[in-house]
Amino acid sequence: MTTTTIKVDCETRDRLKAQASAAGLTLGQHLARLADAADRDARLSALRDAVAATPQRDLADWAAEADLWEAAEWEAAGSERRRATRAG
């Protein structure tokens, strides 16, 4: 892996080094985790925006379908339990 140098003020560098050390990480690993967290926050923000922009009717349809799938899963789990009880 190629490395590079970035310029930050000394106070920021010291804070980052202290955070990395407390987590048992190198400064590079800590910075990678911070970048990963920022990427995740951006994805979740985009998801929140997409859900907020979803028409209410589509959300209601999704909720109804999710309820049907959940009911089917519970029914299947009950059938499995009954078979296991009979076999045991």
Backbone as numpy.savetxt, mean C-alpha at the origin, in Angstrom:
# Nx Ny Nz CAx CAy CAz Cx Cy Cz
25.92 -1.00 -9.33 25.07 0.16 -9.33 25.97 1.40 -9.33
25.62 2.36 -10.14 26.36 3.61 -10.21 25.89 4.52 -9.09
26.82 5.24 -8.49 26.46 6.19 -7.43 26.71 7.60 -7.91
26.16 8.53 -7.18 26.33 9.94 -7.51 26.36 10.75 -6.24
26.64 12.01 -6.37 26.66 12.93 -5.24 25.52 13.90 -5.38
24.82 14.15 -4.28 23.78 15.18 -4.28 24.17 16.24 -3.28
23.72 17.44 -3.53 24.05 18.55 -2.63 22.84 18.89 -1.78
23.04 18.79 -0.47 22.04 19.23 0.50 22.78 20.01 1.57
22.05 20.83 2.28 22.73 21.58 3.34 23.12 20.62 4.46
24.08 21.03 5.26 24.65 20.15 6.30 23.60 19.70 7.30
22.68 20.59 7.66 21.63 20.23 8.62 20.75 19.11 8.08
20.37 19.20 6.82 19.54 18.16 6.21 20.32 16.85 6.13
21.58 16.92 5.72 22.41 15.70 5.65 22.50 15.04 7.01
22.73 15.83 8.05 22.85 15.27 9.39 21.54 14.63 9.85
20.43 15.27 9.55 19.12 14.69 9.90 18.90 13.37 9.19
19.20 13.34 7.89 19.03 12.12 7.11 19.94 11.00 7.62
21.17 11.34 7.93 22.10 10.33 8.45 21.62 9.78 9.78
21.13 10.66 10.66 20.62 10.23 11.96 19.40 9.32 11.80
18.50 9.69 10.88 17.32 8.86 10.63 17.74 7.49 10.08
18.68 7.49 9.15 19.15 6.23 8.58 19.79 5.36 9.64
20.62 5.95 10.45 21.31 5.20 11.50 20.32 4.60 12.50
19.31 5.39 12.87 18.31 4.91 13.82 17.54 3.72 13.25
17.39 3.68 11.94 16.67 2.59 11.29 17.60 1.45 10.88
18.89 1.59 11.16 19.85 0.55 10.79 20.10 0.49 9.29
20.00 1.62 8.62 20.15 1.69 7.17 21.33 2.57 6.80
21.81 2.36 5.58 22.77 3.32 5.04 21.98 4.54 4.60
22.69 5.62 4.36 22.02 6.83 3.89 21.35 6.56 2.54
22.01 5.83 1.67 21.42 5.50 0.37 20.15 4.68 0.51
20.15 3.70 1.41 18.95 2.88 1.64 17.81 3.73 2.18
18.17 4.64 3.10 17.15 5.52 3.69 16.55 6.42 2.61
17.38 6.98 1.76 16.88 7.84 0.69 15.99 7.04 -0.27
16.38 5.80 -0.55 15.55 4.95 -1.42 14.19 4.71 -0.79
14.16 4.48 0.52 12.87 4.28 1.21 12.03 5.54 1.16
12.67 6.69 1.34 11.93 7.95 1.26 11.35 8.15 -0.14
12.13 7.82 -1.18 11.64 7.93 -2.55 10.49 6.95 -2.79
10.61 5.73 -2.28 9.53 4.74 -2.40 8.25 5.24 -1.73
8.40 5.83 -0.54 7.24 6.35 0.19 6.58 7.49 -0.59
7.38 8.35 -1.19 6.82 9.45 -1.99 6.08 8.89 -3.21
6.65 7.87 -3.85 5.97 7.24 -4.99 4.64 6.63 -4.55
4.64 5.95 -3.41 3.42 5.32 -2.89 2.37 6.39 -2.58
2.80 7.49 -1.94 1.87 8.57 -1.64 1.24 9.13 -2.91
2.05 9.27 -3.97 1.52 9.78 -5.24 0.50 8.81 -5.84
0.79 7.51 -5.77 -0.17 6.51 -6.30 -1.47 6.54 -5.50
-1.37 6.61 -4.18 -2.58 6.64 -3.35 -3.37 7.92 -3.57
-2.69 9.02 -3.78 -3.37 10.28 -4.06 -4.13 10.19 -5.38
-3.49 9.60 -6.38 -4.16 9.42 -7.68 -5.37 8.50 -7.53
-5.24 7.45 -6.71 -6.36 6.55 -6.48 -7.51 7.28 -5.78
-7.18 8.08 -4.75 -8.22 8.85 -4.06 -8.95 9.78 -5.03
-8.17 10.44 -5.90 -8.78 11.34 -6.88 -9.69 10.58 -7.84
-9.25 9.39 -8.27 -10.05 8.59 -9.19 -11.34 8.13 -8.53
-11.26 7.70 -7.28 -12.46 7.27 -6.56 -13.40 8.45 -6.37
-12.85 9.60 -6.02 -13.68 10.79 -5.81 -14.37 11.22 -7.11
-13.74 10.96 -8.25 -14.32 11.35 -9.53 -15.27 10.29 -10.09
-15.38 9.15 -9.41 -16.26 8.08 -9.90 -17.71 8.45 -9.65
-18.55 8.34 -10.67 -19.96 8.65 -10.48 -20.59 7.76 -9.38
-21.51 8.33 -8.65 -22.14 7.64 -7.52 -22.80 6.33 -7.96
-23.40 6.32 -9.14 -24.05 5.09 -9.63 -23.02 3.98 -9.81
-21.85 4.31 -10.35 -20.80 3.31 -10.53 -20.31 2.79 -9.18
-20.19 3.67 -8.19 -19.77 3.23 -6.86 -20.81 2.29 -6.25
-22.09 2.62 -6.45 -23.16 1.77 -5.92 -23.14 0.40 -6.61
-22.92 0.39 -7.93 -22.83 -0.89 -8.65 -21.66 -1.72 -8.14
-20.52 -1.06 -7.93 -19.34 -1.76 -7.43 -19.63 -2.35 -6.04
-20.24 -1.56 -5.16 -20.53 -2.03 -3.80 -21.47 -3.24 -3.84
-22.48 -3.19 -4.71 -23.42 -4.31 -4.81 -22.71 -5.57 -5.30
-21.83 -5.41 -6.30 -21.09 -6.57 -6.80 -20.13 -7.11 -5.74
-19.47 -6.22 -5.02 -18.56 -6.66 -3.96 -19.32 -7.44 -2.89
-20.52 -6.99 -2.56 -21.35 -7.72 -1.58 -21.69 -9.12 -2.08
-22.00 -9.25 -3.37 -22.31 -10.57 -3.93 -21.09 -11.50 -3.85
-19.92 -10.98 -4.20 -18.70 -11.80 -4.13 -18.41 -12.21 -2.69
-18.59 -11.28 -1.76 -18.33 -11.61 -0.35 -19.30 -12.67 0.14
-20.56 -12.55 -0.23 -21.55 -13.56 0.17 -21.18 -14.93 -0.39
-20.72 -14.94 -1.65 -20.32 -16.21 -2.26 -19.12 -16.82 -1.53
-18.19 -15.98 -1.12 -17.03 -16.48 -0.38 -17.45 -17.06 0.96
-18.35 -16.38 1.67 -18.82 -16.90 2.95 -19.57 -18.23 2.76
-20.36 -18.28 1.70 -21.10 -19.51 1.43 -20.13 -20.66 1.13
-19.10 -20.39 0.33 -18.11 -21.42 0.02 -17.35 -21.83 1.27
-17.03 -20.87 2.13 -16.31 -21.21 3.37 -17.18 -22.08 4.26
-18.48 -21.79 4.31 -19.39 -22.61 5.10 -19.48 -24.02 4.56
-19.50 -24.16 3.23 -19.55 -25.48 2.61 -18.28 -26.26 2.93
-17.14 -25.61 2.89 -15.87 -26.27 3.20 -15.85 -26.73 4.65
-16.35 -25.88 5.56 -16.39 -26.25 6.97 -17.30 -27.45 7.21
-18.46 -27.46 6.53 -19.37 -28.58 6.69 -18.74 -29.87 6.17
-18.05 -29.81 5.04 -17.38 -31.01 4.50 -16.28 -31.48 5.44
-15.54 -30.55 5.99 -14.45 -30.93 6.89 -15.00 -31.58 8.16
-16.12 -31.07 8.65 -16.74 -31.62 9.85 -17.21 -33.04 9.58
-17.82 -33.26 8.44 -18.30 -34.60 8.08 -17.14 -35.57 7.90
-16.06 -35.10 7.29 -14.91 -35.97 7.03 -14.14 -36.29 8.31
-14.19 -35.39 9.30 -13.40 -35.53 10.52 -14.04 -36.44 11.45
